[in-house]
Amino acid sequence: MPTSSQEKQPPKSTKELLALAQDGAKKVFSTDEYREYLKFISGFHQYSVRNQLLIYLQNPHATFVAGYHTWKNQYHRQVNQHEKGIRILAGGEHKYEKRVRQPDGTIKRVKETKVFCRPAAVFDYSQTSGEPIKMFTHELTGEVPNYATIYSKLVQATDFHVGFSREMPSSETKGVTRPRQKEIQLRSGMSEKQTIKTLIHELAHSELHCDPKLKLDRSTMELEAESTAFIVCQHLGIDTSDYTFPYLAVWSKDKDLSQLSKSLTRIQSTAEKFNKTVDQNLEKIREKPLTLDQKIERAKTIATTENIAKKEQGLVQATQEKTR
């Protein structure tokens, strides 16, 4: 088994980190550790393959990692005293101007960008103390009967544009609603259950929380959106308990009865609206096996999601190549 970060000094230089990743890869892929490693990296999809391996080799029991300032500023947690960081390779850019001689003999200043790697330290959740964080919900897995129809009708229930993206504000974000742009972005690559749950959550935000006159704190908005998603998913026969209840446990703390009562009224009316929207189209097909057309429609929906993700990844790679 790899050695914990608590048992020996972590590598410090870029050269040491690259060597550790190379040697560790040989060990992991040639032993029974591979199965454990696959389980491990499922929780670190936001990191590169090399950094996933570096985290695993230094602390195979890590569950969620972030930098010192991210823990402090974004999650309101403090790294415990005397903790040793897990060393990874962070990307960086150096922008500069280059003097290039033109065919006519003149000198032109050209902006260049050099991409490089540098060592950086991250810390596991177990190495920190402070407020609980919501990413320790279990992401939903599995298919949804009539997925394509449900997804399509839910999207039609809003005037917001709904799309997919691999780029999210943070690693645990499943979806985001942007009122000014009137758009909803869902993380691509999620299961059908997680996609539908997240879509309803973001639709609830678009329905309930886009009025600038409303003075609601974030915890109230998250409570209302996730509760709405839970009710609608239950109505559709989708159990989201493993995800929703830990999520709500964080956002409902310190709420008094009067606050919760106001929220429940808003939650109920919004959930009822979405339920009616979907019910009108599912009444005839509920409890029936998928027809060939429905299977084709589901395949198209999934393919569209994957194609969008591939195109976005291609654009990112093309942009990076241009800056080199």
N, C-alpha and C positions, 0 to 999 in steps of 0.2 A: 504493500500500500504506500501511496505517496506520504511524505512526511509533512506534518502540520506546520503551519507558519509559526506556531509557538515553540517548536522544538529546535529550529536552527535559523540562522540568519538568512533572510530572504536575499535573492540576487539584487544587485543595485544598478549595474550598468546595462545598457542595451545589449552589449555582447553577451553578458551572462544570461540575460533573459532569453535571447535567441537560442543559446546553447541548451538551456533548460527545456525549452519548448521542443527542440529537435530530439533530445535524448528521451524526454518524457513521452513523446509521440510513439517512439519505437517500443517503449515498455507497455504503454496502454493498449496499443493495437496488436500486441503479440501475446497477451495474457487474458485471463478470465476477467480482468478489470474492465474490459470493453463494455460489458453490459451495465456495470455500475456507472461507467463514464457517460453512457448514453442517457441514463436516468438523470445524471447530474446536469448535463448541458441543456436539458429541456427547460430548465429554469433560468438559463443565461443566453437566450436567443438574441439579445441586443448586442452581445459582444462578438468579436471576430473569433474564428476557430482557434487562432493562436492564443488569444486572451482567455478563451474558455479553458484551454488546456493549462495555461499558466495558473489560473485560479484553482483548478482542480488539483494540480500538482502541489501547490502550497497549502491548500486547505480543502480537502475533499468533502468536508462537512458543511461548506458554505451554502447558504440559501439565497441570499441577496446581498450584493455588494454595491458600494458607492464611495465616492471620494469624501474626504474629511469635510469640506465646505458644503457639499451636497447634503450630507447627513445633517449638518447644522442648520443650513438655511432653508432647504426644501422640506426636510422631514422632521425638523425640530428635535433631533436626537444628537447626543454628544458621544464622540468616541471615548471609550473608557481609558483611564490612565494606563500606561505601560503596554498598550496593545501594539503589536507589530503589524504594519500594513502588508497587504498582499500586493506584490509588484506586478504590474502589467505594462504593456506598451501603448502609450497614448499617441494618437496622430496629431501632428501640428503643421502649420503652414508658415513659410517665411516669404513675405512679399518684398520685392525689390525692383529697381529699375535697371535695365541693361542697355548699354549704348550699342546700337547696331548700325553698321555702315550700309547705306542703301546703294543700289546699282549706279545712281547718279553721283556717288561720292559723298553725299551728305550723311550726317550722323543723326539717327533718330533714337529717341528714348522709348524703349519698349518695356511694359510692365510684365514681370515674370513672377510665378509662384512656385516655390520649392516645397514639396511635401516631405516630411520627415517623421521619424518615430523617436519618442523619448520615454524613459522610465517614469511611471507614475504609481502612486500608492492608492489602493482602495481598501475598504474595511467591510467585513461581513456584518450582518444585522446583529449577530450574537456578540460582537465586539462593541456594541453601542447601547446607550440607555436613553430613555426619553419617551416621547409620545408614541403610541402604537401607530403602525402605518397599514394602509389598506391593501397593499399588494400581496398580503399573505392569504388572499382568497384563492381557492382552487379554480383554475380556469375550466370552464365547462367544456365537455367533449361530447361527441356524438352527433348523429343526424337528426333532422326534424322532418316529420311527415309533411308533405306539401310545402316543403321549404321555399321553392321558387315562387309559388303563389302567395304565401304569407309575406315573403320579402317584398315582392312586387307591390302588393296592396298596401303595405305599411309605408313604402316609399311614396306611393300616390296620395297618402293622407297628409303630406306636408308640401309646402311650397319651397322648402329648402332643397338645394341640390345635395344628393347623397352620393358619396364616392368612397373609394378605398385607397389606402396609402400605407406604406411601410414606415413612413416618417411620422413620429408622434412626439408631443412635447416632452414625454418622459418614458422610461422603459416599461412602466406598468400601465400606461394609458391605453385603453382599448378603443376609445372613440373620443371625438371632440366636436363641439358645436360652436360655430362662429357666426354670431347674430349679424354682424355688419356685412359679412360676405354672403349671408343666408346660405350657409353650407354646413353639411355634416360629413365628417371624415371618419371612417371605420378602419381599424387596423386590418390589413389584408393578411390572409393565412390563418384566420381563426376558424374554429369548428362552426358548423351550422348553428348549434345551440348558442354558442357564445356570440356569434354574429347577430342572431335575432334578438338576444337579450340586450346586447349593446346598442343595437339600432333603436329598440324601444326606449332604452334609457336616454339616448340622445334626442329622440323625438319628444320625449317628455320635457327635456330642457328647452327645446325649441318652442314647445307649446306653452310652458309655464314661466320661463325665466328670461325672456327677451325684451320685456317691457322695462325700459330704463327707469321708470318711475318706481318700480318695485325696490324695496330696500330689504332684500333677503341676504343673509350671510351664506357663505359657501356650504356649510354643513346642512342648512335647511334645504338648499337646492339639491344637494346630493341625496339627502334623505327622500325628498319627493320624487326625484327621477328614478332612483333604484327601487323604491316601493311601487311606483307605477309599473316599472318593468316586471317586477315580481308578480303582480296581480295579473297583468296581461299574459305573461308566460304561463302562469298556472291555468288560466282560462284556455290556453292553447295546448295544455297537457305537457308543458315543458317545466321540469322541476329545476329551479335555480337555487335551491336552499343552500347548497354548499358554498355558493358564491355570494348570494345576497345577504345572508344572516351575519357572516363576519364583517361584511362591508357596512351594513347598517349599524352594527355594534359600535363602530368607530364614529360614524357621523351622527348618531342619535344621542350620544352622551351629552349630559348637561342641558338637555331640552326639558322644559317644563310642560305640564299637561295642556295649558292653553295654546302653546306653540304647536304641539303635536296635533291638537284638535283642528286648528286652522289648516295645517298641512294635509290632514286626512281628508278634508272636504275637497281640496284641490286634487289630491291623488285619485280619489274615487271618480270624480267627474272626468278627469283626463283618461284614466284607464277604461272607463265606460265608452268613451269616444273611440279609442283604438280597438276595443273589443268589437264594437258594432261594425267598424270598417272592415275588419278581417272576417267576421261572421257572415257578412253578406255574400262573401265569395267562397266560403268554406262549407256552407250548409249542405251542399250536394255531394261534396267529396270527402267530408270527414268520415273517418273509420273505413274508408275504402282504399284498396291497394292503388299504387300509382299506375296510371295509364302510360302507354308509350309516349304520348305527347308530353305528359307531365315529367317523365324521366328525361326527355330531350330538353325540356325547359329548365329543369334543375341543372343538367349538364351545362347548358348555355350560361346560366347564372354563375356557376362555379368557374367555368372557363373565362368568363368576363372578368371576374375577380382576379384570377391568376394572370390574365393578360395585362390588366392594369398595373399589377405589381411588377411584372417583367418590364413593361415599358418604362415605369418610373425608375427601376433599377438601371435600365439601359441609359436613361438620361443622366442619372447620377454618375455612372461610369464615364460617359462621354464628356461630362463637365470636368471630371477629375483628370481625364487624359488631356484636355485642352489646357489645363492649368499647369501641366508638367513641363 
